[in-house]
Amino acid sequence: MGKLFYGSDPQPIDIDDRLLQYLQVVLSTKLRRSESFTITWTDTDAAHSRTTLWIQPAISLRFQYSSAESERLSGGYLRQLADQAAMSSGLLLNAATWRQQEDSHRVHLAAAA
């Protein structure tokens, strides 16, 4: 389980390592372009079932992983997340279903090969 540190809050947000990798790519790309947006995720197992963060260049982020090795990410799922982040509703994630969404992109990739 990875951790996302947001701004000056010393309490990290626990996020699956693989999902955190996707977020790091999307957030870094948007921030490099000086684009601000929201990220909302739902997690019924967490203390707060829905959380929204305002992401903008002036707020620091730190990504901490439990695994030393990075994993290969699905380009299709990465594009889906980037497209969502560009929408007015912002990036929407569900802790219970993100893996199924990623897997559907992997199945399409395998079928095309």
N, CA, C and O atoms as a GROMACS GRO file, in nm:
protein
  452
    1MET      N    1   0.085  -0.117   0.000
    1MET     CA    2   0.000   0.000   0.000
    1MET      C    3   0.089   0.123   0.000
    1MET      O    4   0.176   0.138   0.086
    2GLY      N    5   0.067   0.211  -0.098
    2GLY     CA    6   0.144   0.334  -0.107
    2GLY      C    7   0.078   0.446  -0.029
    2GLY      O    8  -0.030   0.430   0.027
    3LYS      N    9   0.145   0.559  -0.027
    3LYS     CA   10   0.094   0.675   0.046
    3LYS      C   11   0.110   0.800  -0.040
    3LYS      O   12   0.213   0.821  -0.104
    4LEU      N   13   0.007   0.882  -0.038
    4LEU     CA   14   0.010   1.011  -0.104
    4LEU      C   15   0.005   1.118   0.004
    4LEU      O   16  -0.090   1.124   0.082
    5PHE      N   17   0.108   1.199   0.009
    5PHE     CA   18   0.114   1.311   0.103
    5PHE      C   19   0.071   1.435   0.027
    5PHE      O   20   0.126   1.467  -0.079
    6TYR      N   21  -0.028   1.506   0.081
    6TYR     CA   22  -0.088   1.620   0.012
    6TYR      C   23  -0.065   1.746   0.094
    6TYR      O   24  -0.107   1.755   0.210
    7GLY      N   25   0.001   1.844   0.034
    7GLY     CA   26   0.024   1.972   0.101
    7GLY      C   27   0.102   1.953   0.230
    7GLY      O   28   0.193   1.872   0.237
    8SER      N   29   0.065   2.029   0.331
    8SER     CA   30   0.137   2.024   0.459
    8SER      C   31   0.074   1.924   0.556
    8SER      O   32   0.119   1.913   0.670
    9ASP      N   33  -0.028   1.852   0.512
    9ASP     CA   34  -0.093   1.754   0.599
    9ASP      C   35   0.004   1.638   0.627
    9ASP      O   36   0.048   1.572   0.533
   10PRO      N   37   0.038   1.614   0.754
   10PRO     CA   38   0.132   1.506   0.785
   10PRO      C   39   0.068   1.367   0.772
   10PRO      O   40   0.139   1.266   0.768
   11GLN      N   41  -0.064   1.361   0.766
   11GLN     CA   42  -0.135   1.234   0.755
   11GLN      C   43  -0.147   1.194   0.608
   11GLN      O   44  -0.214   1.262   0.531
   12PRO      N   45  -0.082   1.084   0.566
   12PRO     CA   46  -0.089   1.045   0.426
   12PRO      C   47  -0.222   0.978   0.392
   12PRO      O   48  -0.297   0.935   0.479
   13ILE      N   49  -0.249   0.971   0.263
   13ILE     CA   50  -0.365   0.901   0.211
   13ILE      C   51  -0.314   0.766   0.160
   13ILE      O   52  -0.226   0.762   0.074
   14ASP      N   53  -0.369   0.657   0.210
   14ASP     CA   54  -0.327   0.524   0.168
   14ASP      C   55  -0.392   0.489   0.035
   14ASP      O   56  -0.514   0.495   0.020
   15ILE      N   57  -0.308   0.452  -0.062
   15ILE     CA   58  -0.356   0.418  -0.197
   15ILE      C   59  -0.273   0.299  -0.245
   15ILE      O   60  -0.152   0.293  -0.223
   16ASP      N   61  -0.339   0.206  -0.311
   16ASP     CA   62  -0.270   0.092  -0.370
   16ASP      C   63  -0.150   0.139  -0.453
   16ASP      O   64  -0.161   0.237  -0.528
   17ASP      N   65  -0.037   0.070  -0.440
   17ASP     CA   66   0.085   0.109  -0.512
   17ASP      C   67   0.063   0.128  -0.662
   17ASP      O   68   0.110   0.226  -0.720
   18ARG      N   69  -0.007   0.035  -0.723
   18ARG     CA   70  -0.028   0.041  -0.868
   18ARG      C   71  -0.113   0.163  -0.906
   18ARG      O   72  -0.081   0.236  -1.000
   19LEU      N   73  -0.221   0.185  -0.831
   19LEU     CA   74  -0.306   0.302  -0.857
   19LEU      C   75  -0.228   0.430  -0.832
   19LEU      O   76  -0.245   0.529  -0.904
   20LEU      N   77  -0.143   0.430  -0.731
   20LEU     CA   78  -0.062   0.547  -0.701
   20LEU      C   79   0.033   0.579  -0.816
   20LEU      O   80   0.060   0.696  -0.845
   21GLN      N   81   0.085   0.476  -0.883
   21GLN     CA   82   0.170   0.498  -1.001
   21GLN      C   83   0.092   0.570  -1.110
   21GLN      O   84   0.142   0.664  -1.171
   22TYR      N   85  -0.030   0.524  -1.135
   22TYR     CA   86  -0.114   0.591  -1.236
   22TYR      C   87  -0.136   0.737  -1.197
   22TYR      O   88  -0.124   0.828  -1.279
   23LEU      N   89  -0.170   0.758  -1.071
   23LEU     CA   90  -0.194   0.895  -1.025
   23LEU      C   91  -0.070   0.981  -1.039
   23LEU      O   92  -0.080   1.098  -1.078
   24GLN      N   93   0.046   0.927  -1.009
   24GLN     CA   94   0.169   1.005  -1.020
   24GLN      C   95   0.190   1.052  -1.164
   24GLN      O   96   0.229   1.167  -1.187
   25VAL      N   97   0.166   0.965  -1.259
   25VAL     CA   98   0.184   1.002  -1.400
   25VAL      C   99   0.084   1.110  -1.440
   25VAL      O  100   0.122   1.211  -1.500
   26VAL      N  101  -0.044   1.089  -1.408
   26VAL     CA  102  -0.148   1.185  -1.447
   26VAL      C  103  -0.128   1.318  -1.376
   26VAL      O  104  -0.132   1.423  -1.440
   27LEU      N  105  -0.108   1.315  -1.246
   27LEU     CA  106  -0.091   1.438  -1.170
   27LEU      C  107   0.034   1.514  -1.215
   27LEU      O  108   0.029   1.636  -1.231
   28SER      N  109   0.144   1.445  -1.235
   28SER     CA  110   0.268   1.510  -1.278
   28SER      C  111   0.252   1.576  -1.414
   28SER      O  112   0.301   1.687  -1.437
   29THR      N  113   0.184   1.507  -1.504
   29THR     CA  114   0.163   1.563  -1.639
   29THR      C  115   0.078   1.689  -1.632
   29THR      O  116   0.112   1.790  -1.694
   30LYS      N  117  -0.033   1.683  -1.558
   30LYS     CA  118  -0.120   1.799  -1.547
   30LYS      C  119  -0.048   1.916  -1.479
   30LYS      O  120  -0.060   2.031  -1.523
   31LEU      N  121   0.024   1.888  -1.373
   31LEU     CA  122   0.091   1.995  -1.299
   31LEU      C  123   0.206   2.056  -1.380
   31LEU      O  124   0.234   2.175  -1.369
   32ARG      N  125   0.272   1.973  -1.459
   32ARG     CA  126   0.380   2.024  -1.544
   32ARG      C  127   0.326   2.127  -1.644
   32ARG      O  128   0.397   2.218  -1.686
   33ARG      N  129   0.199   2.111  -1.681
   33ARG     CA  130   0.132   2.205  -1.772
   33ARG      C  131   0.064   2.319  -1.697
   33ARG      O  132  -0.004   2.401  -1.758
   34SER      N  133   0.083   2.325  -1.565
   34SER     CA  134   0.020   2.425  -1.477
   34SER      C  135  -0.132   2.418  -1.482
   34SER      O  136  -0.199   2.520  -1.472
   35GLU      N  137  -0.186   2.296  -1.497
   35GLU     CA  138  -0.330   2.275  -1.499
   35GLU      C  139  -0.378   2.231  -1.361
   35GLU      O  140  -0.322   2.138  -1.302
   36SER      N  141  -0.481   2.296  -1.311
   36SER     CA  142  -0.542   2.260  -1.183
   36SER      C  143  -0.667   2.177  -1.209
   36SER      O  144  -0.732   2.192  -1.312
   37PHE      N  145  -0.700   2.089  -1.115
   37PHE     CA  146  -0.817   2.002  -1.131
   37PHE      C  147  -0.848   1.936  -0.997
   37PHE      O  148  -0.773   1.949  -0.901
   38THR      N  149  -0.961   1.865  -0.992
   38THR     CA  150  -0.995   1.790  -0.871
   38THR      C  151  -0.975   1.642  -0.895
   38THR      O  152  -0.982   1.593  -1.008
   39ILE      N  153  -0.949   1.572  -0.787
   39ILE     CA  154  -0.945   1.426  -0.788
   39ILE      C  155  -1.036   1.381  -0.674
   39ILE      O  156  -1.021   1.424  -0.560
   40THR      N  157  -1.129   1.294  -0.708
   40THR     CA  158  -1.224   1.241  -0.610
   40THR      C  159  -1.216   1.090  -0.614
   40THR      O  160  -1.216   1.030  -0.721
   41TRP      N  161  -1.210   1.029  -0.496
   41TRP     CA  162  -1.217   0.884  -0.492
   41TRP      C  163  -1.311   0.841  -0.382
   41TRP      O  164  -1.328   0.908  -0.280
   42THR      N  165  -1.371   0.726  -0.407
   42THR     CA  166  -1.460   0.666  -0.309
   42THR      C  167  -1.397   0.537  -0.258
   42THR      O  168  -1.339   0.461  -0.335
   43ASP      N  169  -1.411   0.515  -0.130
   43ASP     CA  170  -1.357   0.395  -0.066
   43ASP      C  171  -1.444   0.366   0.055
   43ASP      O  172  -1.427   0.427   0.161
   44THR      N  173  -1.536   0.273   0.040
   44THR     CA  174  -1.629   0.244   0.149
   44THR      C  175  -1.561   0.181   0.269
   44THR      O  176  -1.618   0.179   0.379
   45ASP      N  177  -1.439   0.128   0.252
   45ASP     CA  178  -1.366   0.070   0.364
   45ASP      C  179  -1.290   0.174   0.445
   45ASP      O  180  -1.245   0.145   0.556
   46ALA      N  181  -1.276   0.294   0.391
   46ALA     CA  182  -1.199   0.399   0.458
   46ALA      C  183  -1.286   0.475   0.559
   46ALA      O  184  -1.409   0.460   0.561
   47ALA      N  185  -1.220   0.554   0.642
   47ALA     CA  186  -1.293   0.634   0.742
   47ALA      C  187  -1.388   0.733   0.674
   47ALA      O  188  -1.498   0.758   0.724
   48HIS      N  189  -1.346   0.790   0.560
   48HIS     CA  190  -1.431   0.881   0.482
   48HIS      C  191  -1.460   0.809   0.351
   48HIS      O  192  -1.368   0.772   0.279
   49SER      N  193  -1.586   0.788   0.320
   49SER     CA  194  -1.617   0.709   0.201
   49SER      C  195  -1.594   0.785   0.069
   49SER      O  196  -1.580   0.722  -0.036
   50ARG      N  197  -1.589   0.919   0.074
   50ARG     CA  198  -1.557   0.997  -0.046
   50ARG      C  199  -1.468   1.113  -0.008
   50ARG      O  200  -1.495   1.185   0.089
   51THR      N  201  -1.362   1.131  -0.085
   51THR     CA  202  -1.267   1.239  -0.060
   51THR      C  203  -1.239   1.311  -0.192
   51THR      O  204  -1.222   1.247  -0.296
   52THR      N  205  -1.233   1.444  -0.186
   52THR     CA  206  -1.197   1.524  -0.304
   52THR      C  207  -1.081   1.616  -0.266
   52THR      O  208  -1.083   1.680  -0.162
   53LEU      N  209  -0.981   1.620  -0.354
   53LEU     CA  210  -0.867   1.710  -0.337
   53LEU      C  211  -0.861   1.806  -0.455
   53LEU      O  212  -0.888   1.767  -0.569
   54TRP      N  213  -0.825   1.930  -0.427
   54TRP     CA  214  -0.797   2.028  -0.531
   54TRP      C  215  -0.648   2.017  -0.560
   54TRP      O  216  -0.565   2.041  -0.471
   55ILE      N  217  -0.614   1.983  -0.682
   55ILE     CA  218  -0.474   1.965  -0.721
   55ILE      C  219  -0.433   2.087  -0.804
   55ILE      O  220  -0.495   2.119  -0.905
   56GLN      N  221  -0.327   2.154  -0.759
   56GLN     CA  222  -0.274   2.269  -0.833
   56GLN      C  223  -0.125   2.281  -0.803
   56GLN      O  224  -0.078   2.230  -0.701
   57PRO      N  225  -0.050   2.348  -0.890
   57PRO     CA  226   0.096   2.349  -0.880
   57PRO      C  227   0.153   2.401  -0.748
   57PRO      O  228   0.262   2.359  -0.710
   58ALA      N  229   0.083   2.487  -0.677
   58ALA     CA  230   0.138   2.545  -0.553
   58ALA      C  231   0.127   2.450  -0.433
   58ALA      O  232   0.186   2.476  -0.328
   59ILE      N  233   0.052   2.342  -0.448
   59ILE     CA  234   0.035   2.247  -0.337
   59ILE      C  235   0.130   2.128  -0.359
   59ILE      O  236   0.126   2.064  -0.464
   60SER      N  237   0.213   2.101  -0.260
   60SER     CA  238   0.311   1.994  -0.276
   60SER      C  239   0.247   1.857  -0.264
   60SER      O  240   0.150   1.836  -0.190
   61LEU      N  241   0.303   1.764  -0.338
   61LEU     CA  242   0.261   1.624  -0.336
   61LEU      C  243   0.385   1.538  -0.317
   61LEU      O  244   0.493   1.570  -0.367
   62ARG      N  245   0.368   1.427  -0.244
   62ARG     CA  246   0.478   1.331  -0.231
   62ARG      C  247   0.418   1.192  -0.242
   62ARG      O  248   0.319   1.161  -0.176
   63PHE      N  249   0.478   1.110  -0.326
   63PHE     CA  250   0.433   0.975  -0.350
   63PHE      C  251   0.531   0.879  -0.283
   63PHE      O  252   0.651   0.885  -0.308
   64GLN      N  253   0.479   0.791  -0.199
   64GLN     CA  254   0.564   0.696  -0.128
   64GLN      C  255   0.509   0.556  -0.154
   64GLN      O  256   0.391   0.529  -0.132
   65TYR      N  257   0.596   0.467  -0.202
   65TYR     CA  258   0.554   0.333  -0.241
   65TYR      C  259   0.608   0.228  -0.144
   65TYR      O  260   0.717   0.243  -0.088
   66SER      N  261   0.529   0.122  -0.123
   66SER     CA  262   0.577   0.012  -0.039
   66SER      C  263   0.667  -0.081  -0.120
   66SER      O  264   0.751  -0.151  -0.063
   67SER      N  265   0.652  -0.082  -0.251
   67SER     CA  266   0.733  -0.166  -0.339
   67SER      C  267   0.847  -0.083  -0.399
   67SER      O  268   0.828   0.031  -0.439
   68ALA      N  269   0.964  -0.143  -0.405
   68ALA     CA  270   1.080  -0.074  -0.462
   68ALA      C  271   1.074  -0.071  -0.615
   68ALA      O  272   1.133   0.017  -0.678
   69GLU      N  273   1.004  -0.167  -0.674
   69GLU     CA  274   0.997  -0.178  -0.820
   69GLU      C  275   0.868  -0.117  -0.874
   69GLU      O  276   0.761  -0.134  -0.814
   70SER      N  277   0.878  -0.047  -0.986
   70SER     CA  278   0.758   0.005  -1.050
   70SER      C  279   0.701  -0.103  -1.143
   70SER      O  280   0.774  -0.191  -1.189
   71GLU      N  281   0.572  -0.094  -1.170
   71GLU     CA  282   0.505  -0.191  -1.256
   71GLU      C  283   0.475  -0.127  -1.391
   71GLU      O  284   0.468  -0.005  -1.403
   72ARG      N  285   0.455  -0.211  -1.492
   72ARG     CA  286   0.417  -0.162  -1.623
   72ARG      C  287   0.270  -0.120  -1.618
   72ARG      O  288   0.185  -0.196  -1.573
   73LEU      N  289   0.242   0.000  -1.665
   73LEU     CA  290   0.107   0.054  -1.661
   73LEU      C  291   0.037   0.035  -1.795
   73LEU      O  292   0.102   0.027  -1.899
   74SER      N  293  -0.095   0.028  -1.790
   74SER     CA  294  -0.176   0.016  -1.911
   74SER      C  295  -0.192   0.154  -1.974
   74SER      O  296  -0.245   0.246  -1.911
   75GLY      N  297  -0.147   0.167  -2.098
   75GLY     CA  298  -0.160   0.295  -2.168
   75GLY      C  299  -0.305   0.336  -2.186
   75GLY      O  300  -0.336   0.455  -2.176
   76GLY      N  301  -0.394   0.241  -2.213
   76GLY     CA  302  -0.534   0.272  -2.232
   76GLY      C  303  -0.598   0.325  -2.105
   76GLY      O  304  -0.675   0.422  -2.109
   77TYR      N  305  -0.567   0.263  -1.992
   77TYR     CA  306  -0.623   0.310  -1.866
   77TYR      C  307  -0.564   0.444  -1.828
   77TYR      O  308  -0.633   0.530  -1.773
   78LEU      N  309  -0.437   0.463  -1.856
   78LEU     CA  310  -0.371   0.590  -1.829
   78LEU      C  311  -0.438   0.702  -1.910
   78LEU      O  312  -0.460   0.811  -1.857
   79ARG      N  313  -0.469   0.676  -2.036
   79ARG     CA  314  -0.539   0.775  -2.120
   79ARG      C  315  -0.679   0.804  -2.064
   79ARG      O  316  -0.723   0.919  -2.065
   80GLN      N  317  -0.748   0.700  -2.016
   80GLN     CA  318  -0.880   0.719  -1.959
   80GLN      C  319  -0.873   0.812  -1.838
   80GLN      O  320  -0.956   0.903  -1.823
   81LEU      N  321  -0.775   0.790  -1.751
   81LEU     CA  322  -0.759   0.876  -1.633
   81LEU      C  323  -0.724   1.018  -1.673
   81LEU      O  324  -0.777   1.114  -1.616
   82ALA      N  325  -0.635   1.034  -1.770
   82ALA     CA  326  -0.596   1.168  -1.815
   82ALA      C  327  -0.715   1.241  -1.876
   82ALA      O  328  -0.733   1.360  -1.853
   83ASP      N  329  -0.796   1.170  -1.955
   83ASP     CA  330  -0.916   1.231  -2.014
   83ASP      C  331  -1.014   1.275  -1.906
   83ASP      O  332  -1.072   1.383  -1.914
   84GLN      N  333  -1.031   1.191  -1.804
   84GLN     CA  334  -1.120   1.226  -1.693
   84GLN      C  335  -1.070   1.349  -1.620
   84GLN      O  336  -1.149   1.438  -1.586
   85ALA      N  337  -0.941   1.356  -1.596
   85ALA     CA  338  -0.883   1.469  -1.523
   85ALA      C  339  -0.904   1.599  -1.600
   85ALA      O  340  -0.908   1.706  -1.539
   86ALA      N  341  -0.918   1.592  -1.732
   86ALA     CA  342  -0.938   1.712  -1.814
   86ALA      C  343  -1.084   1.759  -1.814
   86ALA      O  344  -1.113   1.869  -1.859
   87MET      N  345  -1.175   1.676  -1.763
   87MET     CA  346  -1.317   1.711  -1.761
   87MET      C  347  -1.347   1.803  -1.642
   87MET      O  348  -1.271   1.808  -1.546
   88SER      N  349  -1.458   1.874  -1.650
   88SER     CA  350  -1.495   1.965  -1.542
   88SER      C  351  -1.523   1.891  -1.411
   88SER      O  352  -1.507   1.949  -1.303
   89SER      N  353  -1.564   1.766  -1.418
   89SER     CA  354  -1.589   1.687  -1.297
   89SER      C  355  -1.460   1.639  -1.233
   89SER      O  356  -1.460   1.594  -1.118
   90GLY      N  357  -1.349   1.648  -1.305
   90GLY     CA  358  -1.220   1.605  -1.252
   90GLY      C  359  -1.203   1.454  -1.258
   90GLY      O  360  -1.285   1.382  -1.315
   91LEU      N  361  -1.096   1.409  -1.200
   91LEU     CA  362  -1.061   1.267  -1.199
   91LEU      C  363  -1.142   1.196  -1.092
   91LEU      O  364  -1.139   1.236  -0.975
   92LEU      N  365  -1.216   1.092  -1.131
   92LEU     CA  366  -1.301   1.016  -1.039
   92LEU      C  367  -1.250   0.873  -1.029
   92LEU      O  368  -1.237   0.805  -1.130
   93LEU      N  369  -1.222   0.828  -0.908
   93LEU     CA  370  -1.172   0.693  -0.886
   93LEU      C  371  -1.257   0.622  -0.782
   93LEU      O  372  -1.309   0.684  -0.689
   94ASN      N  373  -1.272   0.493  -0.800
   94ASN     CA  374  -1.342   0.412  -0.702
   94ASN      C  375  -1.246   0.301  -0.658
   94ASN      O  376  -1.200   0.222  -0.740
   95ALA      N  377  -1.216   0.297  -0.529
   95ALA     CA  378  -1.120   0.200  -0.477
   95ALA      C  379  -1.163   0.057  -0.504
   95ALA      O  380  -1.078  -0.032  -0.515
   96ALA      N  381  -1.293   0.033  -0.514
   96ALA     CA  382  -1.342  -0.103  -0.533
   96ALA      C  383  -1.342  -0.148  -0.679
   96ALA      O  384  -1.340  -0.268  -0.705
   97THR      N  385  -1.344  -0.054  -0.774
   97THR     CA  386  -1.361  -0.093  -0.915
   97THR      C  387  -1.247  -0.054  -1.008
   97THR      O  388  -1.250  -0.091  -1.125
   98TRP      N  389  -1.146   0.020  -0.960
   98TRP     CA  390  -1.043   0.068  -1.052
   98TRP      C  391  -0.969  -0.048  -1.118
   98TRP      O  392  -0.932  -0.037  -1.235
   99ARG      N  393  -0.947  -0.157  -1.047
   99ARG     CA  394  -0.875  -0.272  -1.106
   99ARG      C  395  -0.953  -0.333  -1.223
   99ARG      O  396  -0.894  -0.371  -1.324
  100GLN      N  397  -1.085  -0.343  -1.211
  100GLN     CA  398  -1.166  -0.396  -1.321
  100GLN      C  399  -1.156  -0.306  -1.443
  100GLN      O  400  -1.149  -0.355  -1.556
  101GLN      N  401  -1.156  -0.175  -1.420
  101GLN     CA  402  -1.143  -0.081  -1.533
  101GLN      C  403  -1.006  -0.096  -1.598
  101GLN      O  404  -0.995  -0.096  -1.721
  102GLU      N  405  -0.902  -0.108  -1.517
  102GLU     CA  406  -0.768  -0.128  -1.573
  102GLU      C  407  -0.762  -0.260  -1.648
  102GLU      O  408  -0.707  -0.266  -1.758
  103ASP      N  409  -0.818  -0.367  -1.590
  103ASP     CA  410  -0.816  -0.498  -1.654
  103ASP      C  411  -0.887  -0.497  -1.789
  103ASP      O  412  -0.843  -0.564  -1.882
  104SER      N  413  -0.996  -0.421  -1.800
  104SER     CA  414  -1.068  -0.416  -1.928
  104SER      C  415  -0.978  -0.358  -2.037
  104SER      O  416  -0.988  -0.399  -2.152
  105HIS      N  417  -0.893  -0.263  -2.002
  105HIS     CA  418  -0.799  -0.207  -2.101
  105HIS      C  419  -0.692  -0.310  -2.136
  105HIS      O  420  -0.650  -0.318  -2.252
  106ARG      N  421  -0.649  -0.388  -2.039
  106ARG     CA  422  -0.548  -0.492  -2.065
  106ARG      C  423  -0.604  -0.601  -2.155
  106ARG      O  424  -0.532  -0.654  -2.240
  107VAL      N  425  -0.733  -0.637  -2.138
  107VAL     CA  426  -0.797  -0.739  -2.221
  107VAL      C  427  -0.804  -0.691  -2.365
  107VAL      O  428  -0.776  -0.767  -2.457
  108HIS      N  429  -0.843  -0.564  -2.386
  108HIS     CA  430  -0.848  -0.508  -2.521
  108HIS      C  431  -0.710  -0.506  -2.584
  108HIS      O  432  -0.697  -0.532  -2.704
  109LEU      N  433  -0.607  -0.477  -2.507
  109LEU     CA  434  -0.470  -0.476  -2.558
  109LEU      C  435  -0.427  -0.616  -2.600
  109LEU      O  436  -0.367  -0.633  -2.705
  110ALA      N  437  -0.459  -0.716  -2.516
  110ALA     CA  438  -0.421  -0.854  -2.547
  110ALA      C  439  -0.495  -0.905  -2.671
  110ALA      O  440  -0.439  -0.979  -2.751
  111ALA      N  441  -0.622  -0.865  -2.685
  111ALA     CA  442  -0.700  -0.909  -2.801
  111ALA      C  443  -0.648  -0.847  -2.930
  111ALA      O  444  -0.657  -0.910  -3.036
  112ALA      N  445  -0.595  -0.727  -2.922
  112ALA     CA  446  -0.542  -0.660  -3.041
  112ALA      C  447  -0.407  -0.715  -3.084
  112ALA      O  448  -0.366  -0.697  -3.198
  113ALA      N  449  -0.337  -0.782  -2.994
  113ALA     CA  450  -0.202  -0.833  -3.024
  113ALA      C  451  -0.207  -0.961  -3.105
  113ALA      O  452  -0.103  -1.016  -3.139
   0.00000   0.00000   0.00000
